[in-house]
Amino acid sequence: MSRPKQLVENLFALDISTYTQGMTMDSAEIEEALLALDTRQRAAVIRHALQTLDPKDTSSSQAEIDTAWREEFVRRLGALNTGQVTPIPLDEGFAQARAAIAAIHT
């Protein structure tokens, strides 16, 4: 087994504090281990890492988040189908988004 795969397997098998005690991994080693994972495992690790960036919102499960996004999709599709909103070309939408972001930073 390759070193990155072994590192990742150890990360999943052990309590992280036990595994990392007295040991450090630099970002290159972490990236190498991450890229050695299959797509599904890599996505799970990245999802968990992203969740740690916003620790104040740990109340929602992934299933609850997925349900909320499905409901939002249905709401937006309904608004489009009933004519409550008018679609615009993608380039125009991006231009509007860029302008809004630029306005925030000025």
Salt bridges, closest charged atoms under 4 A:
GLU29 OE2 - ARG3 NH2 3.18
ASP54 OD1 - LYS56 NZ 3.60
GLU72 OE2 - ARG75 NH2 2.59
GLU72 OE2 - ARG76 NE 2.66
